[in-house]
């Protein structure tokens, strides 16, 4: 999967990942104000279907949409693209950058390492 999502598409995907499945109206209800038009959200969802991120099932006279790409899979792909594009593929360089930029202290790093070691 090397398809990239626009900001609007990602916003819709986050709603679908959160709800697991939803109609266009249910997606709109979860979006922040000002709410986009029904046709706008419907169009974005159809684009997501074309990109093979979402599919649908018929329910009554309408459709319910659900993600077919897991959030973790997409996040991992985007993270690798960021790492390759800005840090020459070096995970160590990327982590060092975030540690410096976010002024993390040793206790925070130790906490992160404990979480990683649990998994």
C-alpha positions in Angstrom: 0.0 0.0 0.0 1.7 3.2 -1.1 -1.4 5.3 -1.6 -1.4 8.6 0.3 -4.4 10.3 1.7 -5.3 13.9 1.6 -6.0 15.7 4.8 -9.8 15.5 4.3 -9.5 11.8 3.4 -7.5 11.1 6.6 -10.0 12.9 8.6 -12.8 10.7 7.3 -10.6 7.6 7.8 -10.0 8.5 11.4 -13.8 8.7 11.9 -14.3 5.3 10.2 -11.5 3.7 12.2 -13.0 5.0 15.4 -16.6 3.9 14.6 -15.6 0.8 12.7 -18.5 1.3 10.3 -20.8 4.2 9.6 -23.2 5.8 7.1 -22.3 9.2 5.6 -24.6 10.9 8.1 -22.9 9.2 11.0 -19.5 10.2 9.7 -20.7 13.9 9.4 -22.0 13.8 12.9 -18.4 13.0 14.2 -16.7 15.8 12.2 -16.0 19.1 13.8 -17.9 22.3 12.9 -18.4 23.7 10.4 -19.8 20.4 9.1 -19.0 19.6 5.5 -21.9 19.0 3.1 -23.3 15.5 2.7 -22.3 15.4 -0.9 -18.7 16.4 0.0 -18.4 13.6 2.5 -20.0 11.1 0.2 -17.6 12.1 -2.6 -14.6 11.7 -0.3 -15.8 8.2 0.8 -16.2 7.2 -2.8 -12.6 8.3 -3.5 -11.5 6.3 -0.4 -13.3 3.3 -2.0 -11.4 3.9 -5.3 -8.1 4.0 -3.3 -9.2 0.7 -1.6 -9.2 2.1 1.9 -12.9 1.7 2.4 -15.7 -0.6 1.2 -19.4 -0.7 1.8 -22.4 -2.9 2.4 -26.0 -2.2 1.6 -28.2 -1.6 4.6 -31.9 -0.8 3.8 -31.9 1.9 1.1 -28.5 3.2 2.0 -24.9 2.1 2.5 -22.7 1.6 5.5 -19.0 2.1 5.0 -16.1 0.5 6.8 -12.3 0.6 6.5 -10.5 -2.3 4.9 -7.0 -0.9 5.8 -6.2 -0.9 9.4 -5.1 2.3 11.1 -1.9 0.7 12.3 -1.0 -0.5 8.7 -1.5 3.0 7.3 0.3 4.7 10.3 3.3 2.3 9.8 3.4 3.1 6.1 3.3 6.8 6.7 5.9 6.6 9.4 8.3 4.7 7.1 7.7 7.3 4.3 8.5 10.1 6.8 11.6 8.2 8.0 12.9 7.5 4.5 12.1 11.0 3.2 13.6 13.1 6.1 15.9 10.8 8.0 17.6 8.7 5.3 15.8 5.6 6.5 17.3 5.8 9.9 14.9 5.1 12.8 17.6 6.2 15.2 17.9 9.6 13.6 14.2 10.0 13.5 13.8 9.2 17.2 16.7 11.4 18.2 15.1 14.3 16.3 11.8 13.8 18.1 13.5 13.5 21.5 15.5 16.7 20.9 12.6 18.7 19.4 10.2 17.7 22.2 12.7 18.2 24.9 12.0 14.7 26.4 13.7 13.9 29.7 15.3 10.6 30.7 12.2 9.5 32.7 10.0 9.8 29.6 12.5 7.9 27.5 12.7 5.1 30.2 8.9 5.0 30.3 8.8 4.6 26.5 11.5 1.8 26.6 9.5 0.0 29.3 6.4 0.1 27.0 8.4 -1.2 24.1 9.9 -4.0 26.1 6.4 -5.1 27.2 5.5 -5.8 23.6 
